Amino acid sequence: MEKIGILGGSFNPVHVGHMMIANYLTQWGIVDKVWLTLSPRNPLKDSAELIPDMKRLAMLKIACENVPGVHICDIELSMPRPSYTIDTLRLLKKRHPNKDFKLVIGSDNWNTWNQWRAGDEILDEFGVLVYPRPGKEIKNQYVDGMDVVSSPMINLSSSFIRQAISKGRDVRCFLPTGVYDYIKTNHLYEPKQ
């Protein structure tokens, strides 16, 4: 059974940190493929700075072009909002019964696992792969259904990228090839006039 890592997020914007994790998981054989799953709205995050879904989806398409084993999943765009991970995983399993789905999250999200809807059910039905984030020690490492992935760490976030762009910084080296040009062409994250 093909093992698919579900790496969800707002991807506002997608950056090289996201792509490094996805690439590591596939190239080191932890999963067969990673599906970057665009979340229209994370119930645990402020959506004030969120750009439209289709623009974030376009950036994901640019980022995944020519990256073996890394694909886009837009299933949450057609689901009720806010979408919850357990519902996404169950719908994916229903549509793809021949695939073994694993949720992929950073240690920052793992450390707030008690705030997730149906966290125990996610662990029991699917399993969770947790990768380290700088300054976020992985707590409760010995939980059934959870595995730690010793991937390389990068201290980079979408909020850092947005703030840098709003200050006029050239952050093309922090973004997958082509994503910076898309952001500039579409005047995304620029300061409000």
Secondary structure, 3 states (H helix, E strand, C coil): CEEEEEEEECCCCCCHHHHHHHHHHHHCCCCCEEEEEECCCCCCCCCCCCCCHHHHHHHHHHHHCCCCCEEEECHHHHCCCCCCHHHHHHHHHHHCCCEEEEEEEEHHHHCCHHHCCCHHHHHHHCCEEEECECCECCCCCCCCCEEECCCCCCCCCHHHHHHHHHCCCCCHHHCCCCHHHHHHHCCCCCCCC
